[in-house]
């Protein structure tokens, strides 16, 4: 299997996880600090995996 495609798929899963955490807000206080931290962390990881996958395919 081509590792570029694998990295693109991984980036998509991480992006989906970031979106899921971003949409999951608590009932009382909105998004909490840890939720924001994990969402941003997953977003950065998704960006890196996607960029690495694109560069690997080129």
N, CA, C and O atoms as CSV, one atom per row, in Angstrom:
chain,resi,resn,atom,element,x,y,z
A,1,UNK,N,N,0.838,-1.179,0.000
A,1,UNK,CA,C,0.000,0.000,0.000
A,1,UNK,C,C,0.877,1.235,0.000
A,1,UNK,O,O,1.938,1.263,0.624
A,2,UNK,N,N,0.426,2.242,-0.699
A,2,UNK,CA,C,1.168,3.486,-0.790
A,2,UNK,C,C,1.020,4.272,0.517
A,2,UNK,O,O,-0.095,4.511,0.979
A,3,UNK,N,N,2.148,4.670,1.107
A,3,UNK,CA,C,2.111,5.375,2.385
A,3,UNK,C,C,1.504,6.767,2.264
A,3,UNK,O,O,0.978,7.287,3.248
A,4,UNK,N,N,1.561,7.381,1.090
A,4,UNK,CA,C,0.931,8.687,0.897
A,4,UNK,C,C,-0.573,8.612,1.067
A,4,UNK,O,O,-1.179,9.476,1.700
A,5,UNK,N,N,-1.170,7.578,0.503
A,5,UNK,CA,C,-2.619,7.397,0.643
A,5,UNK,C,C,-2.971,7.085,2.090
A,5,UNK,O,O,-3.976,7.573,2.608
A,6,UNK,N,N,-2.153,6.279,2.739
A,6,UNK,CA,C,-2.387,5.952,4.145
A,6,UNK,C,C,-2.337,7.219,5.007
A,6,UNK,O,O,-3.153,7.384,5.914
A,7,UNK,N,N,-1.388,8.106,4.729
A,7,UNK,CA,C,-1.296,9.352,5.485
A,7,UNK,C,C,-2.486,10.266,5.217
A,7,UNK,O,O,-2.953,10.954,6.125
A,8,UNK,N,N,-2.976,10.281,3.991
A,8,UNK,CA,C,-4.162,11.084,3.689
A,8,UNK,C,C,-5.395,10.555,4.426
A,8,UNK,O,O,-6.207,11.331,4.929
A,9,UNK,N,N,-5.524,9.244,4.486
A,9,UNK,CA,C,-6.647,8.649,5.222
A,9,UNK,C,C,-6.517,8.959,6.714
A,9,UNK,O,O,-7.503,9.301,7.366
A,10,UNK,N,N,-5.322,8.843,7.244
A,10,UNK,CA,C,-5.094,9.177,8.649
A,10,UNK,C,C,-5.427,10.640,8.926
A,10,UNK,O,O,-6.039,10.957,9.946
A,11,UNK,N,N,-5.027,11.525,8.026
A,11,UNK,CA,C,-5.359,12.941,8.178
A,11,UNK,C,C,-6.859,13.179,8.180
A,11,UNK,O,O,-7.359,14.024,8.923
A,12,UNK,N,N,-7.577,12.435,7.349
A,12,UNK,CA,C,-9.031,12.559,7.331
A,12,UNK,C,C,-9.667,12.101,8.634
A,12,UNK,O,O,-10.590,12.744,9.133
A,13,UNK,N,N,-9.178,10.989,9.192
A,13,UNK,CA,C,-9.692,10.523,10.479
A,13,UNK,C,C,-9.402,11.527,11.592
A,13,UNK,O,O,-10.254,11.781,12.444
A,14,UNK,N,N,-8.207,12.091,11.583
A,14,UNK,CA,C,-7.869,13.078,12.608
A,14,UNK,C,C,-8.704,14.344,12.456
A,14,UNK,O,O,-9.111,14.945,13.450
A,15,UNK,N,N,-8.956,14.747,11.225
A,15,UNK,CA,C,-9.807,15.912,10.986
A,15,UNK,C,C,-11.233,15.647,11.460
A,15,UNK,O,O,-11.872,16.525,12.041
A,16,UNK,N,N,-11.723,14.451,11.216
A,16,UNK,CA,C,-13.043,14.078,11.714
A,16,UNK,C,C,-13.107,14.066,13.235
A,16,UNK,O,O,-14.111,14.469,13.822
A,17,UNK,N,N,-12.042,13.607,13.866
A,17,UNK,CA,C,-11.986,13.632,15.327
A,17,UNK,C,C,-11.971,15.045,15.878
A,17,UNK,O,O,-12.621,15.331,16.883
A,18,UNK,N,N,-11.227,15.933,15.220
A,18,UNK,CA,C,-11.203,17.332,15.646
A,18,UNK,C,C,-12.581,17.961,15.498
A,18,UNK,O,O,-13.025,18.710,16.367
A,19,UNK,N,N,-13.254,17.656,14.393
A,19,UNK,CA,C,-14.594,18.204,14.177
A,19,UNK,C,C,-15.573,17.666,15.225
A,19,UNK,O,O,-16.421,18.404,15.727
A,20,UNK,N,N,-15.449,16.388,15.548
A,20,UNK,CA,C,-16.338,15.781,16.536
A,20,UNK,C,C,-16.147,16.423,17.909
A,20,UNK,O,O,-17.123,16.706,18.604
A,21,UNK,N,N,-14.915,16.648,18.295
A,21,UNK,CA,C,-14.652,17.281,19.591
A,21,UNK,C,C,-15.106,18.735,19.575
A,21,UNK,O,O,-15.612,19.236,20.579
A,22,UNK,N,N,-14.930,19.417,18.447
A,22,UNK,CA,C,-15.340,20.819,18.347
A,22,UNK,C,C,-16.861,20.943,18.489
A,22,UNK,O,O,-17.349,21.888,19.109
A,23,UNK,N,N,-17.607,19.996,17.922
A,23,UNK,CA,C,-19.062,20.058,17.982
A,23,UNK,C,C,-19.614,19.577,19.319
A,23,UNK,O,O,-20.767,19.867,19.638
A,24,UNK,N,N,-18.828,18.855,20.105
A,24,UNK,CA,C,-19.292,18.329,21.393
A,24,UNK,C,C,-19.057,19.379,22.466
A,24,UNK,O,O,-17.995,19.411,23.089
A,25,UNK,N,N,-20.041,20.232,22.682
A,25,UNK,CA,C,-19.906,21.227,23.748
A,25,UNK,C,C,-20.762,20.793,24.934
A,25,UNK,O,O,-21.793,20.142,24.769
A,26,UNK,N,N,-20.324,21.159,26.109
A,26,UNK,CA,C,-21.080,20.762,27.294
A,26,UNK,C,C,-22.335,21.632,27.410
A,26,UNK,O,O,-22.432,22.686,26.781
A,27,UNK,N,N,-23.264,21.189,28.199
A,27,UNK,CA,C,-24.553,21.867,28.295
A,27,UNK,C,C,-24.459,23.220,28.997
A,27,UNK,O,O,-25.233,24.126,28.687
A,28,UNK,N,N,-23.544,23.368,29.919
A,28,UNK,CA,C,-23.541,24.577,30.741
A,28,UNK,C,C,-22.535,25.625,30.289
A,28,UNK,O,O,-22.872,26.806,30.216
A,29,UNK,N,N,-21.325,25.224,29.989
A,29,UNK,CA,C,-20.265,26.217,29.791
A,29,UNK,C,C,-19.765,26.304,28.362
A,29,UNK,O,O,-18.763,26.976,28.114
A,30,UNK,N,N,-20.419,25.654,27.413
A,30,UNK,CA,C,-19.882,25.647,26.066
A,30,UNK,C,C,-18.667,24.743,25.994
A,30,UNK,O,O,-18.586,23.739,26.701
A,31,UNK,N,N,-17.738,25.099,25.150
A,31,UNK,CA,C,-16.525,24.281,25.033
A,31,UNK,C,C,-15.578,24.577,26.191
A,31,UNK,O,O,-15.376,25.727,26.579
A,32,UNK,N,N,-15.014,23.517,26.722
A,32,UNK,CA,C,-14.081,23.678,27.833
A,32,UNK,C,C,-12.659,23.818,27.287
A,32,UNK,O,O,-12.410,23.588,26.104
A,33,UNK,N,N,-11.751,24.190,28.153
A,33,UNK,CA,C,-10.355,24.344,27.766
A,33,UNK,C,C,-9.728,23.070,27.233
A,33,UNK,O,O,-9.084,23.099,26.184
A,34,UNK,N,N,-9.900,21.947,27.929
A,34,UNK,CA,C,-9.341,20.697,27.409
A,34,UNK,C,C,-9.926,20.285,26.054
A,34,UNK,O,O,-9.214,19.739,25.212
A,35,UNK,N,N,-11.226,20.546,25.843
A,35,UNK,CA,C,-11.822,20.248,24.543
A,35,UNK,C,C,-11.166,21.073,23.449
A,35,UNK,O,O,-10.863,20.550,22.377
A,36,UNK,N,N,-10.945,22.343,23.705
A,36,UNK,CA,C,-10.283,23.197,22.717
A,36,UNK,C,C,-8.858,22.736,22.451
A,36,UNK,O,O,-8.408,22.719,21.306
A,37,UNK,N,N,-8.156,22.364,23.504
A,37,UNK,CA,C,-6.781,21.915,23.356
A,37,UNK,C,C,-6.692,20.662,22.489
A,37,UNK,O,O,-5.867,20.591,21.578
A,38,UNK,N,N,-7.541,19.675,22.770
A,38,UNK,CA,C,-7.505,18.429,22.010
A,38,UNK,C,C,-7.951,18.658,20.569
A,38,UNK,O,O,-7.390,18.066,19.647
A,39,UNK,N,N,-8.956,19.513,20.367
A,39,UNK,CA,C,-9.416,19.802,19.008
A,39,UNK,C,C,-8.318,20.477,18.190
A,39,UNK,O,O,-8.106,20.126,17.030
A,40,UNK,N,N,-7.629,21.429,18.777
A,40,UNK,CA,C,-6.542,22.111,18.061
A,40,UNK,C,C,-5.384,21.150,17.823
A,40,UNK,O,O,-4.767,21.172,16.758
A,41,UNK,N,N,-5.086,20.312,18.801
A,41,UNK,CA,C,-4.025,19.326,18.649
A,41,UNK,C,C,-4.333,18.352,17.513
A,41,UNK,O,O,-3.459,18.047,16.701
A,42,UNK,N,N,-5.560,17.870,17.455
A,42,UNK,CA,C,-5.953,16.973,16.372
A,42,UNK,C,C,-5.956,17.683,15.025
A,42,UNK,O,O,-5.605,17.082,14.010
A,43,UNK,N,N,-6.346,18.949,15.004
A,43,UNK,CA,C,-6.342,19.717,13.760
A,43,UNK,C,C,-4.926,19.894,13.226
A,43,UNK,O,O,-4.696,19.775,12.023
A,44,UNK,N,N,-3.991,20.174,14.104
A,44,UNK,CA,C,-2.588,20.309,13.690
A,44,UNK,C,C,-2.050,18.968,13.196
A,44,UNK,O,O,-1.359,18.912,12.179
A,45,UNK,N,N,-2.365,17.891,13.910
A,45,UNK,CA,C,-1.909,16.560,13.491
A,45,UNK,C,C,-2.519,16.180,12.149
A,45,UNK,O,O,-1.849,15.569,11.317
A,46,UNK,N,N,-3.784,16.535,11.930
A,46,UNK,CA,C,-4.433,16.241,10.650
A,46,UNK,C,C,-3.774,17.014,9.523
A,46,UNK,O,O,-3.573,16.481,8.432
A,47,UNK,N,N,-3.441,18.260,9.782
A,47,UNK,CA,C,-2.757,19.062,8.768
A,47,UNK,C,C,-1.391,18.505,8.419
A,47,UNK,O,O,-1.017,18.451,7.247
A,48,UNK,N,N,-0.646,18.090,9.428
A,48,UNK,CA,C,0.676,17.522,9.183
A,48,UNK,C,C,0.592,16.198,8.430
A,48,UNK,O,O,1.372,15.958,7.509
A,49,UNK,N,N,-0.344,15.345,8.814
A,49,UNK,CA,C,-0.492,14.051,8.136
A,49,UNK,C,C,-0.934,14.241,6.696
A,49,UNK,O,O,-0.447,13.546,5.804
A,50,UNK,N,N,-1.850,15.172,6.455
A,50,UNK,CA,C,-2.323,15.435,5.106
A,50,UNK,C,C,-1.208,16.012,4.243
A,50,UNK,O,O,-1.028,15.592,3.100
A,51,UNK,N,N,-0.464,16.964,4.780
A,51,UNK,CA,C,0.641,17.556,4.024
A,51,UNK,C,C,1.715,16.512,3.722
A,51,UNK,O,O,2.263,16.477,2.620
A,52,UNK,N,N,2.009,15.667,4.703
A,52,UNK,CA,C,3.004,14.617,4.475
A,52,UNK,C,C,2.516,13.629,3.433
A,52,UNK,O,O,3.301,13.156,2.612
A,53,UNK,N,N,1.225,13.311,3.458
A,53,UNK,CA,C,0.669,12.399,2.455
A,53,UNK,C,C,0.729,12.983,1.062
A,53,UNK,O,O,1.060,12.281,0.106
A,54,UNK,N,N,0.413,14.257,0.935
A,54,UNK,CA,C,0.482,14.916,-0.376
A,54,UNK,C,C,1.915,14.955,-0.882
A,54,UNK,O,O,2.178,14.664,-2.049
A,55,UNK,N,N,2.840,15.316,-0.001
A,55,UNK,CA,C,4.242,15.370,-0.413
A,55,UNK,C,C,4.778,13.986,-0.750
A,55,UNK,O,O,5.627,13.845,-1.630
A,56,UNK,N,N,4.286,12.967,-0.057
A,56,UNK,CA,C,4.739,11.603,-0.339
A,56,UNK,C,C,4.238,11.126,-1.705
A,56,UNK,O,O,4.908,10.347,-2.382
A,57,UNK,N,N,3.051,11.602,-2.103
A,57,UNK,CA,C,2.486,11.214,-3.389
A,57,UNK,C,C,3.151,11.944,-4.562
A,57,UNK,O,O,3.162,11.444,-5.687
A,58,UNK,N,N,3.695,13.113,-4.291
A,58,UNK,CA,C,4.304,13.908,-5.368
A,58,UNK,C,C,5.667,13.420,-5.719
A,58,UNK,O,O,6.314,13.980,-6.604
